[in-house]
């Protein structure tokens, strides 16, 4: 029986000389870059969702403050012919400008009295009506609220305004 020897150096497996390793390393690098990109996109989406929910929390809080002020004013209108508002005539800067509020608050202004009724509009159109009704016809309610329990920690603020007729 004769044994035949083959030359191992010339086989196809030896001619690759690390090509499989190189290709697998390239696939690994591509998959790593893809995973890093996906992680960055996910992080950005998380930040966007957090900002969205901060805005929603601030808006809902301001809306709640506004509804409480409306209920209070409506209850005062039932017991008093012309409810008085305690906010005074000086509006906070956040009511009529783009200035950011510094604290959660409610401001109420009687649009039928004082400077707010001068010129045509509400006060001028109600001159023929009864005096008491025209003096208590319309109120401007403004409410501000932040998304945090402590105003100093707020990342989002909302200001809501409504014209209210008791």
Backbone as a chain_set.jsonl record, in Angstrom:
{"seq": "XXXXXXXXXXXXXXXXXXXXXXXXXXXXXXXXXXXXXXXXXXXXXXXXXXXXXXXXXXXXXXXXXXXXXXXXXXXXXXXXXXXXXXXXXXXXXXXXXXXXXXXXXXXXXXXXXXXXXXXXXXXXXXXXXXXXXXXXXXXXXXXXXXXXXXXXXXXXXXXXXXXXXX", "coords": {"N": [[0.825, -1.148, 0.0], [0.56, 2.1, -0.866], [1.337, 5.317, 0.306], [0.156, 8.423, -0.28], [1.327, 11.614, -0.503], [0.224, 14.925, -0.104], [0.755, 18.27, -1.068], [0.467, 20.631, 1.329], [0.799, 23.335, 1.422], [-0.094, 24.567, -0.927], [-2.884, 24.521, -0.882], [-6.345, 25.683, -1.024], [-7.348, 26.739, 1.355], [-5.136, 27.726, 2.671], [-4.38, 29.807, 1.027], [-6.064, 31.968, 1.524], [-5.236, 33.55, 3.643], [-6.153, 35.102, 6.006], [-8.408, 36.478, 5.063], [-11.084, 35.926, 5.715], [-11.144, 36.697, 8.365], [-10.703, 39.447, 8.098], [-13.019, 40.282, 6.649], [-15.046, 39.573, 8.481], [-14.364, 41.29, 10.595], [-14.871, 43.786, 9.4], [-17.673, 43.609, 9.074], [-18.367, 43.53, 11.779], [-17.502, 46.071, 12.635], [-19.198, 47.714, 11.072], [-21.716, 46.952, 12.103], [-21.401, 47.833, 14.74], [-21.19, 50.629, 14.357], [-23.738, 51.095, 13.336], [-25.31, 50.402, 15.569], [-24.459, 52.376, 17.422], [-25.362, 54.691, 16.111], [-28.142, 54.225, 16.165], [-28.541, 54.332, 18.929], [-27.974, 57.032, 19.445], [-30.044, 58.305, 18.013], [-32.255, 57.345, 19.398], [-31.776, 58.491, 21.918], [-32.082, 61.216, 21.267], [-34.771, 61.246, 20.534], [-35.922, 60.623, 23.001], [-35.337, 62.965, 24.452], [-36.876, 64.799, 23.006], [-39.466, 63.848, 23.514], [-39.575, 64.21, 26.269], [-39.469, 67.032, 26.442], [-41.862, 67.631, 25.137], [-43.775, 66.489, 26.895], [-43.258, 68.03, 29.157], [-44.159, 70.529, 28.306], [-46.868, 69.891, 27.997], [-47.601, 69.222, 30.663], [-47.223, 71.733, 31.905], [-49.089, 73.304, 30.488], [-51.522, 71.988, 31.13], [-51.553, 72.406, 33.901], [-51.751, 75.234, 34.018], [-54.195, 75.553, 32.751], [-55.836, 74.264, 34.614], [-55.572, 76.024, 36.823], [-56.819, 78.251, 35.691], [-59.456, 77.33, 35.33], [-60.2, 76.944, 38.006], [-60.135, 79.588, 38.903], [-62.214, 80.6, 37.326], [-64.409, 79.138, 38.376], [-64.417, 80.157, 40.983], [-64.945, 82.885, 40.499], [-67.455, 82.653, 39.29], [-68.933, 81.599, 41.43], [-68.731, 83.776, 43.184], [-70.18, 85.629, 41.687], [-72.74, 84.655, 41.926], [-73.386, 85.089, 44.59], [-72.787, 87.791, 44.941], [-73.67, 90.85, 43.432], [-71.95, 92.223, 41.708], [-69.008, 90.903, 41.275], [-65.884, 91.474, 42.872], [-62.501, 91.747, 41.897], [-59.348, 90.626, 42.996], [-56.919, 91.1, 41.836], [-56.026, 93.579, 41.093], [-55.222, 96.561, 39.157], [-52.841, 96.633, 37.806], [-51.174, 94.799, 35.498], [-49.31, 91.773, 35.562], [-46.108, 91.324, 33.968], [-45.991, 89.023, 32.393], [-48.543, 88.615, 31.44], [-49.258, 90.181, 29.178], [-47.12, 90.054, 27.424], [-44.219, 88.479, 25.94], [-42.678, 87.731, 27.973], [-41.24, 85.542, 30.332], [-42.972, 83.85, 32.923], [-42.309, 84.055, 36.477], [-43.333, 82.826, 38.616], [-46.002, 80.613, 39.467], [-49.261, 81.734, 38.866], [-52.417, 83.548, 39.052], [-54.227, 85.961, 37.284], [-56.749, 88.381, 37.29], [-58.83, 90.468, 35.429], [-61.216, 92.994, 35.184], [-62.897, 93.581, 32.384], [-64.869, 95.372, 31.834], [-64.599, 97.64, 33.273], [-62.703, 100.599, 34.014], [-59.47, 101.198, 32.492], [-59.426, 99.127, 30.63], [-61.908, 99.124, 29.379], [-62.155, 101.426, 27.91], [-62.602, 103.356, 24.913], [-64.144, 101.833, 22.079], [-65.542, 98.715, 21.953], [-66.101, 96.387, 24.607], [-67.057, 97.891, 26.923], [-68.105, 100.198, 25.639], [-70.076, 99.104, 23.966], [-71.982, 98.247, 25.684], [-73.295, 100.344, 26.873], [-75.984, 101.013, 26.731], [-77.235, 99.078, 28.179], [-78.221, 97.813, 31.438], [-76.652, 99.445, 34.18], [-75.371, 97.96, 36.245], [-75.105, 95.41, 35.079], [-73.435, 95.938, 32.919], [-71.115, 96.657, 34.191], [-70.118, 94.365, 35.206], [-69.763, 92.507, 33.22], [-67.703, 91.23, 31.602], [-64.686, 89.42, 32.056], [-61.16, 89.17, 32.043], [-59.238, 86.459, 32.366], [-56.141, 85.269, 33.389], [-53.708, 82.776, 33.591], [-50.787, 81.263, 34.876], [-48.394, 78.613, 34.808], [-45.953, 76.178, 35.742], [-44.018, 73.277, 34.731], [-43.026, 71.926, 36.851], [-42.942, 71.012, 40.351], [-41.667, 72.787, 42.001], [-41.081, 76.111, 41.266], [-38.567, 77.102, 40.573], [-37.268, 74.949, 39.465], [-38.349, 74.603, 36.999], [-38.73, 73.657, 33.597], [-40.367, 74.29, 31.598], [-42.933, 76.611, 30.789], [-46.321, 77.744, 30.87], [-48.831, 79.947, 29.72], [-52.152, 80.769, 30.006], [-55.044, 82.255, 28.736], [-58.356, 83.563, 29.112], [-61.503, 84.88, 28.161], [-64.056, 85.633, 30.293], [-67.429, 85.228, 31.14], [-69.498, 85.619, 33.731]], "CA": [[0.0, 0.0, 0.0], [1.404, 3.28, -0.939], [0.746, 6.529, 0.903], [0.388, 9.565, -1.134], [1.423, 12.871, 0.243], [-0.152, 16.114, -0.864], [1.388, 19.495, -0.616], [-0.507, 21.422, 2.083], [1.034, 24.762, 1.176], [-0.791, 25.041, -2.11], [-4.334, 24.346, -0.775], [-7.156, 26.905, -1.079], [-7.5, 27.265, 2.71], [-3.946, 28.504, 3.03], [-4.235, 30.983, 0.184], [-6.906, 33.065, 2.012], [-4.338, 34.33, 4.494], [-6.847, 36.031, 6.901], [-9.493, 37.212, 4.398], [-12.313, 35.729, 6.5], [-11.008, 37.543, 9.555], [-10.868, 40.842, 7.659], [-14.426, 40.493, 6.313], [-15.836, 39.537, 9.721], [-14.067, 42.522, 11.343], [-15.601, 44.868, 8.735], [-19.073, 43.458, 9.473], [-18.46, 43.911, 13.189], [-17.386, 47.542, 12.706], [-20.43, 48.272, 10.529], [-22.792, 46.721, 13.069], [-21.156, 48.717, 15.882], [-21.582, 51.981, 13.948], [-25.192, 51.102, 13.239], [-25.837, 50.402, 16.941], [-24.196, 53.699, 18.0], [-26.284, 55.622, 15.464], [-29.48, 53.961, 16.709], [-28.566, 54.829, 20.313], [-28.052, 58.49, 19.4], [-31.395, 58.666, 17.568], [-33.147, 57.047, 20.52], [-31.554, 59.529, 22.927], [-32.694, 62.454, 20.793], [-36.219, 61.081, 20.629], [-36.27, 60.712, 24.425], [-35.311, 64.385, 24.819], [-38.034, 65.448, 22.389], [-40.658, 63.419, 24.25], [-39.536, 64.865, 27.575], [-39.853, 68.43, 26.236], [-43.288, 67.637, 24.811], [-44.559, 66.241, 28.115], [-43.094, 69.199, 30.027], [-45.1, 71.534, 27.813], [-48.237, 69.435, 28.301], [-47.825, 69.376, 32.111], [-47.355, 73.162, 32.2], [-50.362, 73.76, 29.94], [-52.618, 71.429, 31.926], [-51.555, 73.101, 35.183], [-52.287, 76.582, 33.81], [-55.618, 75.378, 32.458], [-56.498, 73.967, 35.893], [-55.64, 77.278, 37.577], [-57.811, 79.103, 35.042], [-60.795, 76.807, 35.649], [-60.467, 77.231, 39.424], [-60.461, 81.023, 38.972], [-63.559, 80.755, 36.755], [-65.396, 78.65, 39.349], [-64.457, 81.115, 42.088], [-65.62, 84.087, 40.01], [-68.864, 82.307, 39.093], [-69.539, 81.498, 42.764], [-68.863, 85.151, 43.69], [-71.236, 86.298, 40.93], [-74.024, 84.177, 42.431], [-73.654, 85.71, 45.892], [-72.576, 89.231, 44.85], [-74.153, 91.344, 42.149], [-70.795, 92.545, 40.875], [-67.848, 90.407, 42.014], [-64.646, 92.24, 42.779], [-61.325, 90.917, 41.666], [-58.27, 91.073, 43.87], [-55.654, 91.173, 41.131], [-55.594, 94.96, 40.909], [-55.255, 97.034, 37.777], [-51.531, 96.475, 37.183], [-50.983, 93.435, 35.015], [-47.938, 91.262, 35.543], [-45.497, 91.407, 32.628], [-46.223, 87.809, 31.621], [-49.907, 88.577, 30.905], [-49.404, 90.805, 27.86], [-45.879, 90.029, 26.642], [-43.598, 87.162, 25.81], [-41.804, 87.528, 29.131], [-41.484, 84.28, 31.033], [-43.395, 84.017, 34.323], [-41.349, 83.601, 37.479], [-44.074, 82.043, 39.6], [-47.346, 80.242, 39.049], [-50.176, 82.754, 39.371], [-53.652, 83.851, 38.322], [-54.528, 87.389, 37.255], [-58.101, 88.625, 36.812], [-59.049, 91.865, 35.071], [-62.577, 93.279, 34.77], [-62.813, 94.296, 31.108], [-65.96, 96.329, 31.736], [-64.278, 98.801, 34.11], [-61.376, 101.2, 33.951], [-58.734, 101.374, 31.241], [-59.704, 98.05, 29.678], [-63.167, 99.329, 28.678], [-62.154, 102.693, 27.169], [-62.633, 103.195, 23.458], [-65.357, 101.061, 21.798], [-65.418, 97.402, 22.559], [-67.027, 95.846, 25.59], [-67.707, 98.943, 27.694], [-68.864, 101.07, 24.761], [-71.232, 98.432, 23.382], [-72.961, 97.923, 26.722], [-73.754, 101.558, 27.549], [-77.439, 101.079, 26.785], [-77.718, 98.059, 29.105], [-78.254, 98.24, 32.833], [-75.312, 99.806, 34.647], [-74.754, 96.869, 36.991], [-74.758, 94.32, 34.172], [-72.294, 96.314, 32.089], [-69.935, 96.761, 35.031], [-69.669, 93.023, 35.586], [-70.055, 91.639, 32.089], [-66.601, 90.456, 31.048], [-63.438, 89.366, 32.808], [-60.018, 88.514, 31.404], [-58.525, 85.62, 33.326], [-54.839, 84.79, 32.913], [-53.099, 81.849, 34.548], [-49.484, 80.73, 34.478], [-47.998, 77.427, 35.559], [-44.751, 75.505, 35.25], [-44.134, 71.823, 34.679], [-42.391, 71.353, 38.041], [-43.571, 71.364, 41.63], [-40.948, 73.976, 42.466], [-40.949, 76.955, 40.08], [-37.159, 77.283, 40.212], [-36.835, 73.766, 38.714], [-39.182, 74.478, 35.803], [-38.106, 73.679, 32.269], [-41.384, 74.746, 30.664], [-43.982, 77.455, 31.354], [-47.482, 77.972, 30.014], [-49.751, 81.025, 30.103], [-53.451, 80.546, 29.384], [-55.963, 83.376, 28.97], [-59.733, 83.342, 28.67], [-62.491, 85.906, 28.48], [-65.037, 84.898, 31.082], [-68.688, 85.898, 31.445], [-70.145, 84.834, 34.806]], "C": [[0.889, 1.236, 0.0], [0.635, 4.487, -0.407], [1.114, 7.713, 0.028], [0.378, 10.835, -0.317], [1.018, 14.026, -0.663], [0.521, 17.324, -0.249], [0.329, 20.391, 0.036], [-0.348, 22.91, 1.778], [0.223, 25.296, 0.009], [-2.298, 24.923, -2.012], [-5.056, 25.698, -0.726], [-7.302, 27.537, 0.31], [-6.3, 28.109, 3.104], [-3.79, 29.756, 2.187], [-5.076, 32.157, 0.657], [-6.095, 34.033, 2.859], [-5.068, 35.421, 5.285], [-7.965, 36.814, 6.252], [-10.804, 37.077, 5.167], [-12.29, 36.594, 7.756], [-11.242, 39.004, 9.198], [-12.34, 41.141, 7.36], [-15.281, 40.495, 7.575], [-15.579, 40.771, 10.585], [-14.795, 43.723, 10.727], [-17.086, 44.808, 9.083], [-19.279, 43.891, 10.923], [-18.386, 45.423, 13.353], [-18.656, 48.203, 12.185], [-21.6, 48.105, 11.496], [-22.635, 47.61, 14.306], [-21.554, 50.151, 15.554], [-23.095, 52.112, 13.839], [-25.833, 51.15, 14.632], [-25.621, 51.76, 17.611], [-25.129, 54.75, 17.415], [-27.698, 55.457, 16.003], [-29.598, 54.468, 18.143], [-28.669, 56.35, 20.349], [-29.448, 58.957, 18.994], [-32.388, 58.44, 18.7], [-32.997, 58.085, 21.625], [-32.183, 60.853, 22.537], [-34.21, 62.374, 20.882], [-36.688, 61.157, 22.077], [-36.304, 62.166, 24.892], [-36.509, 65.126, 24.239], [-39.323, 65.094, 23.123], [-40.708, 64.092, 25.614], [-39.946, 66.334, 27.457], [-41.344, 68.545, 25.929], [-44.132, 67.454, 26.069], [-44.401, 67.358, 29.131], [-44.055, 70.298, 29.612], [-46.54, 71.157, 28.154], [-48.545, 69.596, 29.784], [-48.026, 70.841, 32.482], [-48.702, 73.685, 31.696], [-51.529, 73.264, 30.773], [-52.705, 72.102, 33.296], [-52.128, 74.503, 35.073], [-53.78, 76.523, 33.524], [-56.403, 75.086, 33.738], [-56.628, 75.225, 36.748], [-56.711, 78.203, 37.006], [-59.223, 78.637, 35.376], [-61.161, 77.037, 37.115], [-60.847, 78.701, 39.595], [-61.855, 81.285, 38.395], [-64.634, 80.296, 37.734], [-65.538, 79.61, 40.521], [-65.214, 82.37, 41.682], [-67.107, 83.833, 39.796], [-69.578, 82.203, 40.437], [-69.709, 82.885, 43.381], [-69.984, 85.894, 42.978], [-72.62, 85.86, 41.387], [-74.377, 84.885, 43.728], [-73.551, 87.228, 45.858], [-73.019, 89.7, 43.474], [-73.008, 91.641, 41.186], [-69.534, 92.081, 41.608], [-66.622, 91.301, 41.798], [-63.502, 91.266, 42.581], [-60.176, 91.496, 42.457], [-56.941, 91.252, 43.154], [-55.152, 92.608, 40.94], [-55.577, 95.335, 39.441], [-53.915, 96.876, 37.065], [-51.344, 95.021, 36.781], [-49.536, 93.014, 35.183], [-47.403, 91.266, 34.107], [-45.81, 90.185, 31.783], [-47.609, 87.756, 31.002], [-49.948, 89.091, 29.468], [-48.132, 90.782, 27.023], [-45.365, 88.6, 26.527], [-42.638, 86.883, 26.961], [-42.215, 86.269, 29.878], [-41.934, 84.549, 32.472], [-42.312, 83.516, 35.28], [-42.023, 82.771, 38.562], [-45.447, 81.714, 39.031], [-48.33, 81.222, 39.677], [-51.429, 82.813, 38.518], [-53.856, 85.352, 38.402], [-55.904, 87.566, 36.647], [-58.266, 90.113, 36.568], [-60.487, 92.018, 34.613], [-62.495, 94.133, 33.514], [-63.893, 95.357, 30.949], [-65.68, 97.593, 32.526], [-62.898, 99.33, 33.76], [-60.796, 101.275, 32.558], [-59.091, 100.324, 30.197], [-60.958, 98.311, 28.868], [-63.182, 100.607, 27.85], [-62.06, 102.455, 25.673], [-63.848, 102.37, 23.12], [-65.373, 99.789, 22.582], [-66.475, 97.099, 23.576], [-67.77, 96.944, 26.322], [-68.584, 99.827, 26.834], [-70.107, 100.409, 24.208], [-72.305, 98.138, 24.414], [-73.502, 99.158, 27.426], [-75.259, 101.621, 27.653], [-78.022, 100.051, 27.754], [-77.739, 98.615, 30.52], [-76.836, 98.47, 33.327], [-74.632, 98.645, 35.374], [-74.312, 95.735, 36.079], [-73.525, 94.675, 33.353], [-71.012, 96.429, 32.909], [-69.365, 95.398, 35.397], [-69.782, 92.024, 34.441], [-68.909, 90.708, 31.717], [-65.367, 90.55, 31.924], [-62.373, 88.691, 31.951], [-59.273, 87.769, 32.494], [-57.235, 85.139, 32.673], [-54.244, 83.905, 33.993], [-51.765, 81.371, 33.991], [-49.136, 79.559, 35.375], [-46.748, 76.836, 34.92], [-44.979, 74.001, 35.261], [-43.575, 71.157, 35.924], [-43.158, 71.758, 39.298], [-42.941, 72.626, 42.222], [-40.66, 74.832, 41.235], [-39.506, 77.148, 39.639], [-36.636, 76.115, 39.368], [-37.548, 73.623, 37.37], [-38.353, 74.514, 34.529], [-39.09, 74.19, 31.227], [-42.442, 75.546, 31.421], [-45.12, 77.577, 30.359], [-48.3, 79.113, 30.602], [-51.023, 80.813, 29.302], [-54.333, 81.743, 29.729], [-57.344, 83.017, 28.443], [-60.557, 84.57, 29.031], [-63.658, 85.17, 29.109], [-66.241, 85.77, 31.356], [-69.378, 85.077, 32.513], [-71.625, 84.64, 34.568]], "O": [[1.833, 1.362, 0.779], [-0.562, 4.641, -0.65], [2.273, 7.924, -0.328], [-0.531, 11.062, 0.482], [1.413, 14.096, -1.827], [0.807, 17.365, 0.948], [-0.594, 20.854, -0.633], [-1.319, 23.659, 1.88], [-0.109, 26.481, 0.025], [-2.969, 25.207, -3.004], [-4.449, 26.725, -0.422], [-7.372, 28.761, 0.418], [-6.45, 29.11, 3.805], [-3.113, 30.691, 2.614], [-4.82, 33.279, 0.22], [-6.29, 35.244, 2.763], [-4.641, 36.575, 5.242], [-8.445, 37.769, 6.862], [-11.562, 38.044, 5.254], [-13.312, 37.154, 8.151], [-11.919, 39.718, 9.937], [-12.849, 42.176, 7.791], [-16.159, 41.346, 7.717], [-16.499, 41.25, 11.248], [-15.283, 44.586, 11.457], [-17.698, 45.841, 9.357], [-20.269, 44.549, 11.242], [-19.141, 45.994, 14.141], [-19.145, 49.157, 12.791], [-22.389, 49.032, 11.678], [-23.628, 48.086, 14.857], [-22.183, 50.821, 16.372], [-23.661, 53.139, 14.214], [-26.806, 51.875, 14.836], [-26.515, 52.247, 18.302], [-25.633, 55.606, 18.142], [-28.38, 56.447, 16.268], [-30.648, 54.98, 18.531], [-29.377, 56.9, 21.192], [-29.975, 59.906, 19.574], [-33.269, 59.269, 18.927], [-33.993, 58.514, 22.207], [-32.755, 61.542, 23.381], [-34.859, 63.345, 21.27], [-37.755, 61.707, 22.346], [-37.198, 62.556, 25.643], [-37.092, 65.983, 24.903], [-40.177, 65.956, 23.328], [-41.779, 64.501, 26.064], [-40.699, 66.827, 28.297], [-42.009, 69.46, 26.413], [-45.098, 68.187, 26.28], [-45.327, 67.615, 29.901], [-44.693, 70.926, 30.457], [-47.334, 72.01, 28.551], [-49.63, 70.056, 30.14], [-48.902, 71.161, 33.285], [-49.381, 74.428, 32.404], [-52.434, 74.036, 31.092], [-53.802, 72.344, 33.799], [-52.904, 74.926, 35.93], [-54.541, 77.36, 34.009], [-57.506, 75.601, 33.925], [-57.683, 75.467, 37.334], [-57.427, 78.864, 37.758], [-60.093, 79.456, 35.673], [-62.323, 77.3, 37.424], [-61.77, 79.024, 40.343], [-62.596, 82.11, 38.929], [-65.648, 80.971, 37.91], [-66.646, 79.852, 41.0], [-66.041, 82.867, 42.447], [-67.932, 84.7, 40.087], [-70.709, 82.669, 40.571], [-70.72, 83.149, 44.032], [-70.672, 86.706, 43.596], [-73.58, 86.618, 41.25], [-75.534, 85.244, 43.947], [-74.179, 87.895, 46.68], [-72.773, 89.03, 42.471], [-73.093, 91.344, 39.995], [-69.039, 92.796, 42.479], [-66.372, 91.803, 40.703], [-63.539, 90.123, 43.036], [-60.044, 92.714, 42.577], [-55.93, 91.529, 43.799], [-53.973, 92.818, 40.655], [-55.886, 94.511, 38.58], [-53.858, 96.975, 35.84], [-51.355, 94.124, 37.625], [-48.628, 93.816, 34.967], [-48.177, 91.216, 33.15], [-45.889, 90.298, 30.56], [-47.845, 86.932, 30.118], [-50.612, 88.491, 28.623], [-48.082, 91.447, 25.988], [-46.01, 87.649, 26.968], [-41.879, 85.915, 26.926], [-43.402, 85.979, 30.029], [-41.345, 85.382, 33.16], [-41.503, 82.658, 34.926], [-41.351, 82.09, 39.336], [-45.984, 82.458, 38.21], [-48.251, 81.51, 40.871], [-51.508, 82.23, 37.436], [-53.679, 85.951, 39.462], [-56.206, 86.979, 35.608], [-57.885, 90.93, 37.407], [-60.946, 91.265, 33.753], [-62.069, 95.287, 33.576], [-63.835, 96.159, 30.017], [-66.462, 98.541, 32.451], [-62.039, 98.595, 33.272], [-61.52, 101.398, 31.571], [-59.059, 100.609, 28.999], [-61.086, 97.778, 27.766], [-64.158, 100.849, 27.14], [-61.495, 101.455, 25.229], [-64.636, 102.239, 24.056], [-65.223, 99.82, 23.804], [-67.626, 97.51, 23.427], [-69.001, 96.938, 26.345], [-69.692, 100.178, 27.239], [-71.112, 101.088, 23.994], [-73.434, 97.809, 24.049], [-74.116, 99.031, 28.485], [-75.775, 102.233, 28.588], [-79.196, 100.148, 28.112], [-77.324, 99.748, 30.762], [-75.917, 97.756, 32.927], [-73.452, 98.375, 35.146], [-73.245, 95.157, 36.29], [-72.668, 93.824, 33.114], [-69.921, 96.306, 32.353], [-68.227, 95.309, 35.856], [-69.885, 90.82, 34.677], [-69.127, 89.511, 31.534], [-65.042, 91.609, 32.461], [-62.665, 87.746, 31.218], [-58.744, 88.372, 33.427], [-57.242, 84.661, 31.539], [-54.273, 84.25, 35.174], [-51.63, 81.109, 32.796], [-49.523, 79.511, 36.542], [-46.519, 76.975, 33.718], [-46.005, 73.518, 35.74], [-43.643, 69.933, 36.044], [-43.922, 72.724, 39.295], [-43.619, 73.426, 42.865], [-40.066, 74.351, 40.269], [-39.247, 77.338, 38.451], [-35.662, 76.277, 38.632], [-37.366, 72.622, 36.678], [-37.408, 75.292, 34.399], [-38.699, 74.492, 30.1], [-42.804, 75.206, 32.548], [-44.907, 77.521, 29.148], [-48.444, 79.231, 31.819], [-50.986, 80.692, 28.078], [-54.364, 82.19, 30.876], [-57.488, 82.276, 27.47], [-60.34, 85.21, 30.06], [-64.185, 84.211, 28.544], [-66.097, 86.924, 31.76], [-69.806, 83.954, 32.245], [-72.303, 84.006, 35.377]]}, "num_chains": 1, "name": "protein.A"}
